[in-house]
Amino acid sequence: MTATLSTIVEAIRDNLTTLNTLRDATLARSRTLTRSCAHSIRAIHRHEWQEADALLEQARREAKAMVEAVADQPTLYHAGYTQDALKELVEAHLVNAVSRKLPLSLPAELYVTGPTYLRGMSEAATEMRRFVLDLMRRSQVSEAEQYLEFMDEVYSHLITVDFPDAVTDGLRRHTDVLRGVLERTRGDLTLAIRQDQMRDALLGFERNLGADFAANNLGLQVADDDYGQE
């Protein structure tokens, strides 16, 4: 049967209608996924581990459903809103793993591409600054160093991924942001450590001074007693 322009256009219209419907559904799922990830990170910061685990599992299910729905539509899978939501999933899982010393999730376990995993890793490292600042405010400076070490390790790995942005989905910009956050965090933590060292030194000096003062007073008292006995 010879095709006419009407049948060709109608077939294309049907395909586009299906694609548009799927796009709307994927966009809605990406928003839900992003929200679940944000709530899980908030629960992690509050040490609400049971809620964090439930939200992370929910987010992983949402990601799986979203990815499976667009498996045959590369344009939707690689769309910015889809990959950004999956990046948030990576960030949430890595933040949870680092803060609780759990095994790291693999890209395949989170249904993401390599570049999306790397971008999520960068944002997870950036999120560590909040942990560092929270611990510094509680005078737990030594505990904050492990988060700085993770930030430094991530940055050290990311700068070795030297490929065009078209291949890495703009990873270079995320790496540059992480570098700035890392430098500020290192400076803040170094200052806090030095302040702690100075405070400890002053306290030690005060204790020693107090001991010397007490010893001197005791010596004077003994001398006075001896003089009075004479």
Protein Blocks (a to p, Z undefined) as FASTA:
>chain_A
ZZdfklmmmmmmmmmmmmmmmmmmmmmmmmmmmmmmmmmmmmmmnopaklmmmmmmmmmm
mmmmmmmmmmmmmklmmpmklmmmmmmmmmmmmmmmmmnopacddfklnopafklmmmmm
mmmmmmmmmmmmmmmmnopmklmmmmmmmmmmmmmmmmmmccdfklnnommmmmmmmmmm
mmmmmmmmmmmmmmmmmmmmmmmmmmmmmmmmmmmmmmmmmmmmmmmmZZ
